[in-house]
Amino acid sequence: MGLDLDYIDGQTPLDEDEKEGLLIKTIATRGELDEFEQQNIEQAVLWSLNRSFKAEAVFTEGFIRGLHKRMYNNVWAWAGEFRKTNKNIGVDKWQIPTDLRNLLDDSKFWYANNTYSPDELTIRFKHRLVSIHCFPNGNGRHSRLMADIVIEKIFKQPVYTWGAANLVKQGNSRMDYLNAIKAADKGDIQPLINFARA
């Protein structure tokens, strides 16, 4: 019996090879997977709570990969590793390192030059990070935790509420979130900022 997953709108399907990276072989359903992933994510959040981070440390490939690994290392063998296949979203797998480097360089510049308000810088960073789609799974949750770390640890402002809903489950909040992402894809970042603070 293998991992049989149903996908909702906006979720990126896993390839069979990626499913083989499941560390807990007894997981068979989406609900079980979500539960184990959430436990792992909560450990990563706890890790981040009592630490301080500087922009030059956060805006690095090592931090981005390391946070993903912390979020999923109890569930997936490939946690923290860039995806090796193309998906229904994101840049070509070969472009991940280059596009991520460009995002990190842009983010450091924006921060050093006060190009945007803290919310706009953070949400622009989050949006481009999820658009690159570095990892086989967990990109939305990872980019939201990255945004929370940036806004709280670098800018010393409250973390985002993200609509105060479970965005992994189908519902109105998830649709609002996906619509805000689509608006950002077209150049209008404000709906995503509003949703993050909703």
C-alpha positions in Angstrom: 0.0 0.0 0.0 1.6 3.3 -1.2 0.8 6.9 -0.5 -2.4 7.8 -2.3 -2.9 11.6 -2.3 -5.8 13.7 -3.5 -4.9 17.2 -4.5 -7.0 20.4 -4.2 -6.7 23.5 -6.3 -3.3 25.0 -6.1 -1.5 22.0 -4.7 1.5 20.6 -6.5 1.3 16.9 -7.2 4.3 14.8 -6.1 6.0 12.4 -8.5 6.2 8.8 -7.6 10.0 9.1 -7.0 9.3 12.0 -4.6 6.7 9.9 -2.8 9.4 7.3 -2.2 11.1 9.8 0.0 8.4 9.4 2.6 10.2 8.5 5.9 7.0 7.3 7.7 6.0 4.3 5.6 2.7 3.9 7.5 1.3 7.1 6.1 -1.3 6.3 3.5 -3.7 9.3 3.2 -3.6 13.0 2.7 -5.0 13.5 6.3 -2.2 11.5 7.8 0.4 13.2 5.8 -0.9 16.7 6.7 -0.9 15.7 10.4 2.7 14.5 10.4 3.8 17.5 8.4 2.1 19.9 10.7 3.8 18.3 13.7 7.2 18.8 12.0 6.3 22.4 11.0 5.4 23.2 14.6 8.9 22.1 15.7 10.4 24.4 13.1 8.2 27.3 14.3 9.3 26.6 17.9 12.9 26.6 16.8 12.5 30.0 15.2 10.7 31.6 18.1 13.6 31.9 20.6 16.2 33.0 18.0 17.2 36.3 16.5 18.2 36.5 12.9 19.8 39.2 10.8 18.9 39.9 7.2 22.3 38.8 5.9 21.7 35.4 7.4 18.0 35.0 6.4 18.4 36.1 2.8 20.7 33.2 1.9 20.2 29.9 0.1 21.5 28.1 3.2 18.8 29.6 5.4 16.0 28.9 2.9 17.1 25.2 2.5 17.8 24.8 6.2 14.3 26.1 7.2 12.6 23.7 4.7 14.7 20.8 6.1 13.6 21.8 9.7 10.0 21.9 8.6 9.9 18.5 6.8 12.9 16.4 7.9 10.9 14.0 10.0 8.5 13.3 7.0 10.5 13.6 3.8 14.0 12.3 3.0 14.4 15.1 0.4 13.6 17.9 2.9 15.7 21.0 2.1 16.7 19.7 -1.3 15.7 21.5 -4.5 13.2 19.7 -6.7 14.6 17.6 -9.5 11.4 17.6 -11.6 9.3 20.3 -13.2 5.9 21.0 -11.7 2.6 22.6 -12.7 4.0 25.8 -11.1 7.4 27.3 -10.6 10.4 27.9 -12.8 12.2 25.1 -14.7 14.1 22.9 -12.2 17.5 24.1 -13.7 16.6 27.7 -13.1 16.0 27.3 -9.3 19.5 28.2 -8.1 19.7 31.2 -10.5 16.3 32.6 -9.8 16.7 32.1 -6.1 20.1 33.9 -6.1 18.4 36.8 -8.0 15.6 37.0 -5.4 18.1 36.9 -2.5 20.2 39.7 -4.1 17.1 41.8 -4.8 15.9 41.3 -1.2 19.2 42.3 0.3 19.2 45.4 -1.9 15.6 46.3 -1.0 16.4 45.9 2.7 19.7 47.9 2.5 18.0 50.7 0.6 14.6 50.8 2.2 13.1 50.3 -1.2 9.7 49.1 0.2 7.8 49.2 3.5 8.5 46.2 5.7 5.2 44.5 4.7 5.7 45.1 1.0 9.3 43.9 1.0 8.4 40.8 3.0 5.4 39.9 0.8 7.3 40.5 -2.4 10.0 38.2 -1.1 7.4 35.5 -0.1 5.6 35.8 -3.4 8.7 35.3 -5.5 9.9 32.5 -3.3 6.7 30.5 -3.8 6.7 31.4 -7.5 10.2 29.8 -7.9 8.8 26.7 -6.1 12.2 25.4 -4.9 11.0 22.2 -3.3 8.9 19.2 -4.3 6.4 19.9 -1.5 5.6 22.5 1.1 6.5 25.6 -0.8 3.5 27.7 0.3 3.9 26.8 4.0 7.6 27.4 3.7 7.3 30.8 2.1 4.7 31.9 4.7 7.0 30.8 7.6 9.9 32.6 5.8 7.7 35.7 5.6 6.9 35.5 9.3 10.5 35.2 10.2 11.4 38.2 8.0 8.7 40.4 9.4 9.2 39.5 13.0 12.9 38.9 13.3 14.3 41.5 10.9 11.6 44.2 11.0 10.4 43.6 14.6 6.8 43.6 13.6 4.0 41.1 14.3 3.8 37.9 12.3 1.1 37.6 9.7 -2.3 36.0 10.3 -2.6 34.7 6.8 -6.4 35.0 7.0 -6.3 33.1 10.3 -7.2 29.9 8.5 -5.8 26.6 7.5 -4.6 27.3 4.0 -3.8 23.6 3.3 -7.5 22.7 3.4 -10.0 23.7 0.7 -12.2 26.7 1.6 -12.9 30.4 1.2 -9.6 31.5 2.9 -7.6 29.2 0.5 -9.4 30.7 -2.5 -8.8 34.2 -1.2 -5.1 33.4 -0.8 -4.8 31.8 -4.3 -6.6 34.8 -5.8 -4.2 37.2 -4.0 -1.3 35.1 -5.3 -2.7 35.4 -8.9 -3.0 39.2 -8.5 0.6 39.3 -7.4 1.5 37.2 -10.4 0.1 40.0 -12.5 2.0 42.7 -10.6 -0.5 43.7 -8.0 1.0 42.8 -4.6 -1.5 44.7 -2.4 -4.1 42.0 -2.2 -1.5 39.5 -0.9 -0.3 42.1 1.7 -3.9 42.6 2.7 -4.5 38.9 3.0 -1.4 38.4 5.0 -2.6 41.0 7.5 -6.3 39.9 7.4 
